[in-house]
């Protein structure tokens, strides 16, 4: 017991400084050094060490490597598994789908040409110039139809969006 205490007092701070350097965290460094000395205590009957400084340094280095591997696995898990995000994204998909259905329903109130121009603009991401060339219209006419569509949708979706943002 006295030999262990002497070993602990002699090397603890040096090992802590090394562990802190490689972990960047005081609590993590303390835990690593503590675990190292705990391991030594548990295996004291079978350990045969000639150079304690080298043994402790190599043991701590291996523990730091294991620590970083565990952190990488933990971080990867946390990146990939976010239960709240999965639920939120499902809810967002449902809300987005509802919004698209509402838009489609209200688009049917518009003339067919206006519907087509809106869909080319918003769903197929065509520019005003591309739509004008495709439908043989002027760019001003295309802009008019898009503006008409957006105005109608704003009117009909105002209540839905107000309710949606109030619930958030």
N, C-alpha and C positions, 0 to 999 in steps of 0.2 A: 504494500500500500504506500509506504514512504517513497519507494523508488518511482512508482507511478506519479505521485504528487510532484516529485522533483522533475520528472520528465515533462509533465503538464506545465508546470511553472516556467520551465526553461524554453519550451517550444511554442506554447499557445499563441503568444502575440505575433511571432514571426509567421506562423501558419495562417493566422487570421489575416494578416496584411496581404499575404500571397492570395488567399481565397478572395479577399475583398477586391484585389486588383483584377481578378479574372471573372468575378460575378457582378461587380459594381453595386453590390447590395450588402449592407452590414448584417442584417438578419440572416441572409443566405450564407454569408461567409461564416458567421458564428455557428450556424447549424451544421455546415460541412465540417468544420474543425471539431465541433462537439461529437458528431457522428464518427469521425476518425478516432478520437480518443475513446469513445464508447466501444468501438470495434477492437481497439487494442486491449481494453480492459476485459472484454469477453474472451479474447483469444490469448490472454496473458500466459496461460499454462503451456501453450504449444509454440509460442513465438520464440524464435532464436535470432535476434538481431544484433549485428556487430556495429553498424553505423546508424544510429537513430536518426540523425539529421537527414541522411540520404533516404532512409526508409520512409520517414514521415513526408518528405518532399514528394517522392514518387507516389506514395499512397494518396496524398492530397491531390496531386495532379490527376490521377485516375478518377478520383471522386468528382473533381471539377469537370472532367470530360463527361462523366456520367450525368452530372447535373445539367450540363448544356444539352445533352441528348434528350433528357427528360423534358426540359423546357421547350425544345424544338417540337417534340411530339405533342406536348400540351398546347403550344401555340397553334400548331397545325389543326389539332382537334377543335380548338375554340374558333378558328377561322371557318372551318367547315361545318361546325355544328352550332347553330344559334337557334334554339327552339322558338324564341320570340320572333326572330326574323322570319323563320319559316311560316309561322302562323300569320305574321303581318303580311308577308308576300302573298299568301293565299287569299287573305282578305282584300288586299289591294287588287289582285287579279279579278276577284269577283266584282269589286266595285268598278274596275275598269271595264269589265265585260258588260255590266249593267249600263254604264255610261255609253258604251258603243251601241247597245241595243236602243237606248233612248235617242241617240243621234240618228240612227238608221230610221227609227219610227218617224222622227220629225222631218227627215230629209224627204220622205215620201210626200210631204205637203208641197214640196217645191216642183217646178216644172222639170221634166226629164233632162233637158240640156243643163240646167243649173245643178242638178244632182250629179250628172256625169262630170262636170267641171270640178265640183267640190271633191268628188272621189279621186279624180286624177291628181288634184292638188294635194289633198291631205293624206290619202291612203297610198298613192303610188309616188308621192313626192316629186311630181313633175313641176317644172317651173312654169310661170305664166307664159313665157315665150314658147315653150314646148307644147303647152296645151293649145295655144293660139294656132300654131302650125298644124297640129294634129286635127283640130276641129274646124280649121279654116275660118277663124274669127280674128278680130283685132285683139291686141293685148288689153285695150281698154274694156272691151266686151267681157273678156275673161275675168278681169279684175272686178267688174260689176257683178258678175255671177257669184264670184267667191265672196264678195262683200255682202251680197243678198243672202247667201247661205249662212254666213257667220252671224248676221243680224238676227235671222230667224232662230238659229240655235241658241244664241244668247238669251233671247226672250223666253224660249221654252225651257231652257236648262237653268235659268237663274234660280228658281225655287229649289231644284235638286242640288245645285252647287252650294247654295246658302245653307241648306240642311246638312250637307256633307261636311262643310267646313265648321259648322257649329258643333257637330258631333266630335270632331277632332279635338 
